Amino acid sequence: QLQLVESGGGLVQPGGSLRLSCAASGFGFSGFAMSWYRQARGKEREFVAGISTTGTSTKNADAVKGRFTIYRDNSKNMVYLQMNSLKPDDTAVYYCDTGYSQPLNQDWGPGTQVVVSA
């Protein structure tokens, strides 16, 4: 059974950094593109970043270009989101899913909360 568990969120000051992790299990991870999404309170879930199966291709939402980097380690079944220069607008619950720029599984778990505040 496909399982995705996000971690690494927390409270950070504006301008700070966080690294989110997504642990995947129950499916052939290396054969799937992966992506990160976020949902701020009162807003719809939105795409953040996607990565191809081998990691050679990535895509970022305009709001995070130049600040966030998605990468993966297929040997560990992990996908990461390095977030730098965080802004209050980045405050949201972050989720990972299969798929490059559209969520394929959509069996959303609790995600990991990121709060950017002074």
RAFENZI-V730519 format. One record per backbone hydrogen bond with DSSP energy under -1.0 kcal/mol. CO is the residue of the C=O (numbers start at 1). NH is the residue of the N-H. If there is no record, write none. Layout:
BEGIN
co & nh
CO & NH
CO & NH
END
This chain:
BEGIN
co & nh
3 & 25
5 & 23
7 & 21
10 & 115
12 & 117
13 & 16
16 & 86
18 & 83
20 & 81
21 & 7
22 & 79
23 & 5
25 & 3
27 & 29
28 & 31
29 & 32
33 & 99
34 & 51
35 & 97
36 & 48
36 & 49
37 & 95
38 & 46
39 & 93
40 & 43
46 & 38
48 & 61
49 & 36
50 & 59
51 & 34
57 & 52
59 & 50
61 & 64
64 & 67
64 & 68
67 & 84
69 & 82
71 & 80
73 & 76
73 & 78
77 & 24
78 & 73
79 & 22
80 & 71
81 & 20
82 & 69
83 & 18
86 & 15
87 & 90
88 & 91
92 & 114
93 & 39
94 & 112
95 & 37
97 & 35
98 & 104
106 & 108
112 & 94
114 & 92
115 & 12
END
